[in-house]
Amino acid sequence: MRNNTLKIGLSLLLAGQLAHAVTITTLLDAVKQRPQSTLDALEVQRGALGERRISDKLMPKLDAFAGYEIYNRPSNLRPVLPSEMQTPGAALPFSKNISRLGVQFSWPVFVKSLYTLKEKASLMHLAAKDKKKLNLIQREAGVVGAVAYLRYMESLKGALLAKERSILATRKKVALMVKEGRAAQSQLLTLDTHINELKMNIVGIDQQRNSLFAKVETLTGISPRQSVPLRQKGRIKKEKIFALLPLEKKLRASQAGIKAAKENYYPTLAMKGNYTRSHGDAYNNDESVNTNYGMLGLYVNIPIYDSSKSTAVEEAKLDYYKERSLVDDTRDTLGVKARELSREIVLLGRSFKLAQKSVKEQKTLLKVAKVSLENEVITQEEYLRYEDALANAKANLYKIRAQKWQDIAQLAVIYGNDLRRIVK
């Protein structure tokens, strides 16, 4: 029994230490280990393979082959020289059954569009890397925003619990007044109704907290039991809008796509060759014939007419116009959003100071209201309004703090800032 108790105690102690060990940095580090990050890494690898695939097309190809051919009349194993035809009784390299063994070779010596397509693939690879980083920052910002609103919900719940305790203390005094006949029974019912509404609000807050905990666990794989502290240790570096980087690289890639489509009209230079060893029984004397035959050639291909090439150019232009419009729209939208968030953070800082002052004043007014209620200077409804006013002031204070963190996280995404440098 003692051993079981000791094990349970150690388990609780370790669980408490693990819960305490969870920090915002721990959560942000865990984001990198999630499947979403793995998917982004795979997309980057796919981009690298796209670049490699174009390079592969510029490399020579060498294939081996073997075959057995049956003809309805004698066919040549290789081209025949006139002098061979004039040699009496010689086994001629013609047969109805021919087996062949050999290799063939091809090499696109110069295809201008392939070099441009390789440049396009390289830009798409870089765009995938930028997109991976952007997605990571977005998920980290989601964690910061969820934690900030968790702290808001926990603080709001604390404020409502404090309000409940305050009303319960008042209820004790009112119950005594009712017992002495100095107050009506309906006053207790009013207080009980208000307490019941408070409990319902607290349950609603717990439901929202549950959703936020689920969001944090989805993004990090960690299931915290409570929110973690948030403190700002750095400022947002307002440089270029980071979300534009992958889009601009895709825009440059679409420009390269137009160029490559036009370069399909250019002449190409290719080298081809093969070497074949053929075997068959000569048709004229049934002697076994083994012969070798090879060739190596350099070819220039000049496109004269191909309607699909002009269609490909038009499609590449449409892709370019689409990417350019997306870049312009993103630049305008995020530029406006960044300015809005920057101004809002300043305003929230001012609002936070005013909200702190409001909470302090409402606490003082509530103390006065409690005394006034005991002395029957104010009605119970008026007293409850002071309780509501203090709870609302606290809720506003906590909400401003959460909103500020959410704005900071959004700005970090827009400008591509590492949140570990900003939050601790």
SVG drawing of the C-alpha trace seen along z (x, -y; Angstrom):
<svg xmlns="http://www.w3.org/2000/svg" viewBox="-40 -56 74 80">
<polyline fill="none" stroke="black" stroke-width="0.4" points="0.0,0.0 2.8,-2.4 4.6,-1.5 1.4,-2.3 1.0,-5.6 4.7,-6.5 4.3,-5.7 1.1,-7.8 2.9,-10.7 5.9,-10.5 3.6,-10.4 1.8,-13.5 5.0,-15.3 6.5,-14.5 3.2,-15.5 3.3,-18.8 6.9,-19.4 6.1,-18.6 3.2,-21.0 5.4,-23.6 8.1,-23.0 5.8,-24.0 6.6,-27.5 5.7,-29.5 9.2,-28.6 8.5,-24.9 5.2,-25.2 6.8,-27.1 9.6,-24.6 7.1,-21.8 5.4,-23.3 8.4,-22.3 7.9,-18.6 4.2,-18.5 3.1,-16.7 2.2,-20.1 5.9,-21.0 6.8,-17.6 4.4,-18.2 6.0,-21.6 9.5,-20.0 8.2,-17.4 7.0,-20.2 10.5,-21.8 12.0,-18.4 9.5,-18.2 10.7,-21.6 14.3,-20.3 13.3,-17.3 11.6,-19.5 14.8,-21.4 16.7,-18.1 14.2,-16.7 15.0,-19.5 18.7,-18.9 18.1,-15.2 16.7,-16.1 20.0,-17.8 21.9,-14.6 22.7,-11.8 20.7,-8.6 22.1,-5.2 19.9,-2.1 20.6,1.5 18.2,3.6 17.7,7.2 15.2,8.5 14.2,11.3 12.5,10.5 10.6,12.8 10.0,11.7 7.9,13.1 10.8,12.6 14.6,12.3 15.5,8.9 18.9,7.4 20.8,7.7 22.6,4.5 23.1,2.4 25.0,4.4 27.9,3.1 27.7,3.7 31.0,5.6 29.5,8.1 26.7,8.8 29.2,9.6 31.2,12.2 30.1,15.7 28.9,18.1 29.3,15.7 26.8,15.8 24.7,12.6 23.5,10.8 19.8,11.5 17.6,13.7 13.9,14.3 14.8,14.8 17.1,12.2 18.2,11.7 19.6,8.4 21.6,7.1 22.9,3.6 22.9,0.2 21.4,-3.2 22.5,-6.7 20.9,-10.1 21.9,-13.5 20.1,-16.9 23.3,-18.9 21.5,-22.2 17.8,-22.9 17.5,-26.6 14.1,-26.2 15.4,-23.5 17.9,-26.0 15.1,-28.5 12.9,-25.8 15.7,-24.9 15.8,-28.5 12.0,-28.4 12.3,-25.2 15.0,-26.8 12.7,-29.8 9.8,-27.4 12.2,-25.6 13.1,-28.8 9.4,-29.8 8.7,-26.5 11.4,-27.3 9.9,-30.7 6.4,-29.2 7.6,-26.6 8.9,-29.4 5.8,-31.5 3.6,-28.5 5.7,-27.8 5.4,-31.4 1.6,-31.3 1.3,-28.2 3.5,-29.7 1.4,-32.9 -1.7,-30.6 -0.1,-29.2 0.6,-32.7 -2.9,-33.9 -4.5,-30.8 -2.3,-31.1 -3.1,-34.8 -6.9,-34.1 -6.5,-31.2 -5.0,-33.7 -7.8,-36.0 -10.4,-33.3 -8.6,-32.2 -8.5,-35.8 -12.1,-36.4 -13.1,-33.2 -11.1,-34.4 -12.9,-37.8 -16.3,-36.0 -15.3,-33.7 -14.3,-36.8 -17.6,-38.4 -19.4,-35.2 -17.5,-35.2 -18.4,-38.9 -22.1,-38.3 -22.1,-35.2 -20.6,-37.3 -23.4,-39.8 -26.0,-37.1 -25.0,-36.0 -25.7,-39.4 -28.9,-39.7 -30.0,-36.3 -29.4,-37.6 -31.5,-40.7 -34.3,-38.5 -34.2,-36.4 -34.5,-39.5 -37.4,-40.8 -35.4,-43.8 -35.4,-42.6 -37.8,-40.8 -37.3,-37.1 -37.3,-38.3 -33.9,-39.9 -32.4,-36.5 -34.0,-35.1 -32.6,-38.0 -29.1,-37.2 -29.5,-33.5 -30.6,-34.2 -27.6,-36.4 -25.3,-33.7 -26.8,-31.1 -26.2,-33.3 -22.6,-33.7 -22.2,-29.9 -23.6,-29.5 -21.1,-32.1 -18.3,-30.3 -19.3,-27.0 -19.3,-28.9 -15.8,-30.1 -14.7,-26.5 -16.1,-25.4 -14.1,-28.1 -11.0,-27.2 -11.5,-23.6 -11.6,-24.6 -8.4,-26.7 -6.6,-23.9 -7.6,-21.6 -6.1,-24.2 -2.9,-24.4 -2.6,-20.6 -3.3,-20.4 -0.6,-22.9 2.0,-21.6 1.1,-18.0 1.4,-19.2 -1.7,-19.2 -1.2,-21.9 -3.4,-22.0 -3.3,-25.8 -2.1,-28.8 1.6,-29.8 2.9,-33.3 3.6,-35.7 6.1,-38.5 7.4,-40.6 11.2,-40.7 11.7,-42.2 10.0,-44.5 8.7,-43.7 11.2,-44.4 9.2,-46.1 11.0,-45.2 9.6,-43.8 6.3,-42.0 7.5,-38.4 4.4,-36.8 5.4,-38.6 8.7,-36.6 7.3,-33.3 4.8,-35.1 7.4,-37.2 9.6,-34.2 6.5,-32.5 6.0,-35.7 9.6,-35.5 9.1,-31.8 6.0,-32.6 8.1,-35.1 10.6,-32.3 7.7,-30.1 6.8,-32.7 10.4,-32.8 10.7,-29.0 7.4,-28.8 8.8,-31.2 12.1,-29.4 10.3,-26.3 10.5,-28.0 14.3,-27.9 16.3,-25.2 17.6,-22.4 20.8,-20.3 20.8,-16.7 23.2,-13.8 22.0,-10.2 23.8,-6.9 23.4,-3.2 25.5,0.0 23.8,3.3 25.1,6.9 22.8,9.0 22.6,12.8 20.8,14.8 21.1,17.7 21.8,16.4 18.9,17.0 21.2,18.0 23.2,20.8 21.9,21.1 25.3,20.2 25.3,18.5 25.9,14.8 27.0,12.4 27.5,8.8 27.9,5.5 26.5,2.1 26.7,-1.3 26.1,-5.0 26.6,-8.3 24.8,-11.5 24.4,-15.1 21.0,-16.6 19.6,-20.1 15.8,-20.3 14.2,-23.5 10.5,-24.0 8.5,-25.4 4.9,-25.1 3.3,-23.9 0.0,-25.5 0.4,-24.1 3.5,-26.2 1.6,-29.5 -1.1,-28.1 1.6,-27.3 2.9,-30.9 -0.6,-32.3 -1.1,-29.9 2.2,-31.0 1.2,-34.7 -2.1,-34.0 -0.1,-32.3 2.1,-35.4 -0.8,-37.8 -2.5,-35.8 0.7,-35.7 1.3,-39.5 -2.3,-40.3 -1.9,-38.0 1.4,-39.8 -0.3,-43.3 -3.4,-42.2 -1.3,-40.7 1.0,-43.8 -1.9,-46.1 -3.9,-44.0 -1.1,-43.2 0.3,-46.7 -3.0,-48.1 -3.3,-45.4 0.2,-46.0 -0.5,-49.7 -3.8,-49.0 -2.2,-46.6 0.7,-49.0 -1.8,-51.8 -4.0,-49.4 -1.1,-48.2 -0.4,-51.8 -4.1,-52.5 -4.4,-49.2 -1.4,-50.4 -3.3,-53.5 -6.5,-51.6 -4.8,-49.2 -3.7,-52.0 -7.2,-53.5 -8.7,-50.0 -6.3,-49.5 -7.5,-52.8 -11.2,-51.8 -10.7,-48.5 -9.2,-50.4 -12.1,-52.9 -14.8,-50.2 -13.2,-48.3 -13.5,-51.4 -17.1,-52.1 -18.1,-48.5 -16.8,-48.8 -18.9,-51.9 -21.9,-50.1 -21.6,-47.2 -21.7,-49.6 -24.6,-51.5 -26.5,-48.3 -26.0,-47.3 -27.3,-50.8 -30.2,-50.4 -29.1,-53.6 -29.2,-51.8 -31.3,-49.0 -30.1,-45.5 -30.4,-46.0 -28.2,-49.1 -25.6,-47.1 -25.5,-44.3 -24.8,-46.9 -21.6,-47.8 -20.7,-44.1 -21.3,-43.9 -19.4,-47.1 -16.3,-45.7 -16.5,-42.4 -16.9,-44.2 -13.9,-46.4 -11.7,-43.4 -13.0,-41.6 -12.1,-44.7 -8.6,-44.8 -7.9,-41.2 -9.4,-41.4 -7.1,-44.3 -4.1,-42.3 -5.1,-39.3 -5.9,-41.5 -2.5,-43.1 -0.7,-39.7 -2.8,-38.6 -1.9,-41.8 1.8,-41.3 1.5,-37.7 -0.2,-38.8 2.5,-41.5 5.2,-38.8 3.6,-36.8 3.3,-39.8 7.0,-40.8 8.3,-37.2 9.7,-37.8 10.8,-34.9 8.4,-34.9 11.1,-33.4 12.9,-36.7 9.7,-38.6 8.0,-36.5 9.2,-34.6"/>
</svg>
